[in-house]
C-alpha cells in the first residue's frame, strides 16, 4: 500500500506539512502520537526528503533511494528505542547517515 501522509494522525500530518527541515521532530511527534510501525516512520522521513516522488513505491533499480530508505529505517528504529545493532548497523554508520541527510 502506498504511503499517504494525509492518513497520519492530524498532529503528525500538521508537522509533516512543515517540510523536511525538522524531520527528526516530525518522527518524534509521530512516535509520541502512538505510531509504532517502523515502515510508516521510515516513509515519513523518506518522503519528507523526496516530495518529487509523489509517494510512489520505489522500484528495484533505484538502489541509491533504497539505501537511503534503509538509512531512514535505522533512524526510525532508534527513535522507537530499539538498538541500532538489532538492525545490523553500527552506531557510527547511523551517525554518518544522519549527517548526510
Buried (B, 14 or more C-beta within 10 A) or exposed (E): EEBEBEEBBEEBBEBBEEEBEBBBEBBBBBBEBEBEEBEBBBBBBBBBBBEEBEBEEBEEEEEEBEEBBBBBBBBBBBBBEEEBEEBEBEEEEBEEBBEEB
